């Protein structure tokens, strides 16, 4: 049994967030380094030893916050989505905000798409990895999209009722699909078409009485 597989089995889910209420500057640096190492090695070959060596840190610093490699890697992506990126700039319109968000997600897909594909494949072998992917990383992207949509509700552009689990993941799912399947950047005109012809009509429709 590999060390990472053992760690995945040894630490069951606690239901806590991977990032918690706050990160120390040292922990944030560790997550940034984790993504750097991940790009070089892929998920299967990444080890905590490599991360701490490059970050000039100790294993204790990692394991006291993230008890397994799966949690460390997913925390690094969660930090990228929610901590480093957060919400896109407020452009003043729903269309502008969606375009800004699409550009952010596209950059992530182009930079980390191949890495994410490896993580998803590893998730089939590691129940712990799949659990943290769904419970934390998936939730953080959903929170990001919902933040943009709630801005539009506040502006009076859309109704609260149109925000649903059937609509929020259309944008990130499509972008990641294109990046993984076609292995090429998603053109700006494609993003505009997706927003103008699919998302905006769905979000601005009047719900049935």
C-alpha positions in Angstrom: 0.0 0.0 0.0 1.4 3.4 -0.9 1.8 6.2 1.7 -0.8 8.4 0.0 -3.3 5.5 -0.2 -2.7 4.7 3.5 -3.2 8.3 4.5 -6.5 8.5 2.5 -7.8 5.5 4.5 -6.4 6.6 7.8 -8.1 10.0 8.0 -11.9 9.8 7.5 -13.9 12.8 6.7 -14.5 15.2 9.6 -16.9 17.4 7.7 -14.7 20.5 8.2 -13.6 22.9 5.5 -10.2 22.3 4.0 -9.2 25.9 4.5 -11.0 26.5 7.8 -11.8 30.0 9.0 -8.4 31.4 8.1 -4.9 30.5 6.9 -1.6 31.7 8.3 0.8 33.3 5.7 2.9 30.1 6.0 0.0 27.8 5.2 -1.0 30.0 2.2 2.5 29.7 1.0 2.4 25.9 1.3 -0.7 25.7 -0.8 0.8 27.8 -3.5 3.9 25.6 -3.5 1.7 22.5 -3.6 0.2 23.7 -6.9 3.6 24.4 -8.3 4.8 20.9 -7.5 1.6 19.4 -8.7 2.1 21.0 -12.2 5.5 19.4 -12.4 4.7 15.9 -11.1 0.9 15.3 -11.4 -1.2 14.0 -8.5 0.0 10.4 -8.4 3.7 11.3 -8.2 3.4 14.2 -5.8 4.6 13.7 -2.3 4.4 15.8 0.8 8.2 15.5 1.0 8.6 17.3 -2.3 6.2 20.1 -1.1 7.9 20.7 2.2 11.4 20.6 0.6 10.5 23.2 -2.0 8.6 25.3 0.6 11.4 24.9 3.2 8.8 23.7 5.7 8.2 20.7 8.0 5.8 17.9 7.6 4.3 18.8 10.9 3.2 22.1 9.4 1.4 20.3 6.7 -0.1 17.4 8.6 -1.5 19.4 11.5 -3.8 21.1 9.0 -4.1 18.6 6.2 -3.7 15.0 7.3 -3.6 13.5 3.9 -2.2 14.3 0.4 -5.7 14.4 -0.9 -6.7 17.1 1.5 -3.6 19.1 0.9 -4.0 19.1 -2.9 -7.7 19.9 -2.8 -7.0 22.7 -0.2 -4.5 24.1 -2.7 -7.2 24.3 -5.4 -9.8 25.6 -2.9 -7.3 28.4 -2.0 -6.8 29.2 -5.6 -10.5 29.4 -6.3 -11.7 31.2 -3.1 -8.6 32.7 -1.6 -6.4 33.9 -4.4 -9.2 34.6 -6.9 -12.4 35.0 -4.9 -15.2 36.8 -6.8 -14.3 38.5 -10.1 -14.4 42.2 -10.2 -17.8 43.9 -10.1 -18.3 45.1 -13.6 -21.8 46.5 -12.9 -23.7 44.0 -15.0 -24.4 40.3 -14.8 -23.1 39.8 -18.3 -19.8 41.6 -17.5 -19.4 39.6 -14.3 -20.1 36.3 -16.0 -17.5 37.2 -18.7 -14.9 38.1 -16.0 -15.7 34.8 -14.2 -15.4 32.8 -17.4 -12.0 34.3 -18.1 -10.8 33.3 -14.5 -12.1 29.8 -14.9 -10.6 29.5 -18.4 -7.1 30.5 -17.0 -7.4 27.9 -14.3 -8.5 25.2 -16.9 -5.6 26.1 -19.2 -3.1 26.1 -16.4 -4.3 23.1 -14.4 -6.6 21.2 -16.7 -4.3 18.3 -17.2 -3.5 18.2 -13.5 -7.3 18.1 -12.6 -7.8 15.3 -15.1 -5.1 13.3 -13.2 -6.8 14.1 -9.8 -10.2 13.0 -11.1 -8.7 9.7 -12.3 -7.0 9.2 -8.9 -10.3 9.9 -7.3 -11.7 6.7 -8.8 -9.1 4.8 -6.7 -9.2 7.0 -3.6 -12.6 7.5 -1.8 -11.1 10.2 0.4 -9.9 12.2 -2.6 -13.3 12.0 -4.3 -15.0 13.0 -1.0 -12.9 16.2 -0.6 -13.3 17.0 -4.3 -17.0 16.9 -4.0 -17.5 18.3 -0.5 -15.0 21.2 -0.6 -13.6 22.0 -4.1 -17.0 21.6 -5.8 -18.6 23.7 -3.1 -16.1 26.5 -3.4 -16.6 26.9 -7.1 -20.4 26.8 -6.6 -20.0 29.6 -4.0 -18.0 31.7 -6.5 -20.6 31.4 -9.2 -23.5 32.0 -6.7 -21.7 35.2 -5.5 -21.8 36.6 -9.0 -25.5 35.6 -9.4 -26.4 37.2 -6.1 -24.8 40.4 -7.2 -27.3 40.4 -10.1 -30.2 39.8 -7.7 -29.1 42.8 -5.7 -29.0 44.9 -8.8 -32.5 43.7 -9.8 -31.2 42.0 -13.0 -32.5 38.5 -12.1 -34.8 36.9 -9.6 -33.5 34.9 -6.6 -35.7 31.9 -7.8 -33.7 31.4 -11.0 -30.5 30.5 -9.1 -30.6 26.7 -8.8 -28.3 23.7 -8.8 -29.3 23.1 -12.4 -27.7 26.3 -13.7 -24.7 27.2 -11.6 -22.2 24.6 -13.0 -22.9 25.2 -16.7 -20.1 27.6 -17.1 -17.3 25.9 -15.2 -18.3 22.4 -16.4 -18.3 23.5 -20.1 -15.0 25.3 -19.8 -13.3 22.3 -18.1 -14.8 19.9 -20.6 -13.4 21.9 -23.5 -10.0 22.1 -21.9 -9.8 18.4 -21.1 -11.4 17.0 -24.3 -10.0 19.3 -26.9 -6.8 20.4 -25.1 -7.0 23.9 -26.5 -8.0 27.3 -25.1 -11.6 28.2 -25.1 -12.0 31.2 -27.5 -13.4 34.4 -26.1 -16.2 34.3 -28.7 -17.2 30.9 -27.5 -17.4 32.2 -23.9 -19.5 35.1 -25.1 -21.9 32.8 -27.0 -22.3 30.5 -24.0 -23.2 33.5 -21.8 -25.4 35.3 -24.3 -27.2 32.4 -25.8 -27.4 29.9 -22.9 -26.9 31.5 -19.5 -28.4 34.9 -19.7 -31.7 33.7 -21.4 -32.0 31.0 -18.6 -31.2 33.5 -15.8 -33.4 36.3 -17.0 -36.5 34.2 -17.9 -39.6 34.7 -15.8 -40.4 31.6 -13.7 -43.8 30.0 -14.4 -46.7 31.1 -12.2 
